[in-house]
Amino acid sequence: MQTSWVITIDGPAGAGKSTIARMLAERLGAVFLDTGAMYRALTAAAMDKGVDLEDVESLLKVFETTSFQFEHDGQVLRVLVDGQDYTQRIRSPEVTEKVRYAARPPAVRSRLVQMQQDFARRFPKVVTEGRDQGTVVFPQAKWKFFLDADVLERARRRQKDLAQSGRYVSLEELKEQIENRDASDRTRSVGPLTAAADAVVLDTTSLTAQEVVEKILQIVGSGDGGS
Ligand code: DC
């Protein structure tokens, strides 16, 4: 059984998905689901347990030996790993660098897809964001969006986010990291980054987050009438 009221927001790193999904959820009285946080939580748990991330069997065992909890907390997805708060930890550069190992193997993805569907079932209205939400996880969602933006603009946004936490990384370096992550996200065999055939594609390069949210609201209206 699937949650009937779902808006999916997919797109590459830095396209503004989390900001937009968060704002949209707030406007529509829905719960925000950040699915990247689940890939990150598995990665962080595996790293902290000394698991070889390149070994799929060992990675799968982490699901058996670890308790993962994802709690809706305002517009944040609070992440608990074995009861410990990992909400900050999963954003660290080490986890960001290693998360591709959790995102690639089909068997690992299918466990995380299950977790995403289980999470959504707990709430009447969900705005979810990721790479495969409209294509794989919620194919029956009534509204699907795919956000994209120029790679340089995405690097600038990332630079601004990092600056807020006191870190400076050059635009060149960020652009390269984003390009690498895009290539890895687009080329995997299962759940690759791609727009669903029935998704509305929005280029956010020259739009503010507020403008993107308004465009989406024009399409979904008050959000009533999910499938
Ligand atoms: O959105 P993010 O940066 O937190 O995502 C972290 C990684 O997880 C990203 O490199 C791709 C992967 N991911 C995925 O494969 N499928 C999703 N639905 C969400 C994230």
Residues whose N, C-alpha, C, O or C-beta is under 5 A from the ligand:
A	BS01	DC	T35 G36 A37 Y39 V99 A103 E129 G130 R131 D132
